[in-house]
Amino acid sequence: MPELPEVETIVNRLRADLTGRTILSADLLWERTLATPTPALFRKNIIEQSISTVKRRGKYIILPLSVDTLLIHLRMSGDILIREDDVPIHKHDRLILHLSDKHYLAFSNMRKFGRVWLTPNPDDILGKLGPEPLDDDFTTELLYERLQRHKRQIKSLLLDQSFIAGMGNIYTDEALHLAGLHPLAKSDLIKRKQAEILWRSIRSVLEEGIRRNGTSIDWIYRGGDFQNYLHVYGRADEPCLNCGSPIQRITVGQRGTHFCPQCQKIA
């Protein structure tokens, strides 16, 4: 699943392509792609709305329109492509938005998990999300206070989008390794100094991921090269780049988790 750096990379690419364009019509090729409203109301309401910009919140792509807001979540295999009108529609395209300059936006979604919302109140969907980890108001003190409110394994908590928005399996494993925290460590036992190190680690791996246009590890997302700089994720049984100990893989909350047992000892 694309995580914050991958979604940010996609948003930065789309912003120049979509800002100022008008949506002329919509073809909903797989109706379950649409979470809200009904297909008929979607087709009716989106016509002639212009796209003011493209933004991101957590893993959501946000297109503020002249009246409503279009939200897109890529989930496991989604992608957004801008094509010229004479380019054929692909078999995995689930939603087509015809644009005002002889182009169309295609929401490609092979596994059909991705979803789209057209809503006048985006907070109805986005309001459940936790703080943005790269925003100025996401401070070390805020992270520490939020950690103390829970008694959960830190890996699972960081993946909870209501706790912090945008983190996924790759960048959580990398941030925990950089912070020297075991993925099974209990959040309420993390000390203030450890929370400060974790805060710096989260921001560091996300910023580096964005700088390298995300992580390309399979067919789902291509274009980044952060996969060449991973310290633990996907490196089970390979030597830790810090100490040489074999990287271990365990399952935490049904998610494959990579860590170094020497650098990330559990208390």
LINKA-V722052 format. One record per helix or strand of 2 or more residues. SS is the DSSP state (A for helix, B for strand). FROM is the first residue (numbers start at 0). TO is the last residue. If there is no record, write none. Layout:
<<SS:FROM:TO> <SS:FROM:TO>>
This chain:
<<A:3:17> <B:21:27> <A:30:32> <B:33:35> <A:38:45> <B:49:50> <B:54:56> <B:59:64> <B:68:72> <B:77:83> <B:92:98> <B:102:108> <B:114:118> <A:122:125> <B:130:131> <A:139:147> <A:153:158> <B:163:164> <A:168:178> <A:186:188> <A:191:210> <A:225:228> <B:245:251> <B:254:259>>
